[in-house]
Amino acid sequence: MKFFASLALMAATALAGPIGVRSTHATSEFKLKTHGATIDALNNLYVYAYHSGAGLNDAVLSSNASEATPFWITNGTVYADLEDSYSWGLSINGDTDEASWEPVVIDADGGESGYSISHGKLIGSTEEEFDGWLVCPWYHNAPQLFGLVSGFDAVIPSSCSKVTLEVIYE
């Protein structure tokens, strides 16, 4: 009996990992790169997962392409390849009510649906009231990615800039 329970647990674990998330509907892996910032230093930066707690990562940016996290989309959800057995999903973390911009996170067994690629750019989730991407120097001593929320007149600090996220295929 223990053998069958162990076998069932191993099968469930395998399906929960990134391989189980991939399907014939998945895109090829890509990196995300900022473009169109009004502040030059916030252009040509790559998104990577910055560990912020157990199963938690913030979407932070670096000019070093080798630090970039590989992503793919399956059924409208953006997943990150962090080379382990969890499925890491990208979300605009809407946990602060009535905020005009929210941090983007890459969390274990997370991710929201509704993302798409249009004209080589990543378009935010339709689950949130997405109104674009924002990059700000933040508390990780590196620029951090945020999602703008529509319906608010966002006051954007002078150190931040709206950007688009280019999809760069490997």
FENZIDA-V950117 format. One line per field, one symbol per residue. ss: DSSP state (A for helix, B for strand, O for the rest). A space follows every 10 residues. Layout:
ss=???
This chain:
ss=OAAAAAAAAA AAAAAAOAAA AOOOOOOOOB BBBBBOOOOA AAOOOBBBBB BBBOOBBBBB BBOOAAAOOB BBBBOOBBBB BOOOOOOBBB BBOOOOOOOO BBBBBBBBOO OOOOOBBBOO BBBOOOOOOB BBBBBBBOOO OOBBBBBBBO OOOOOOOOOB BBBBBBBBBO
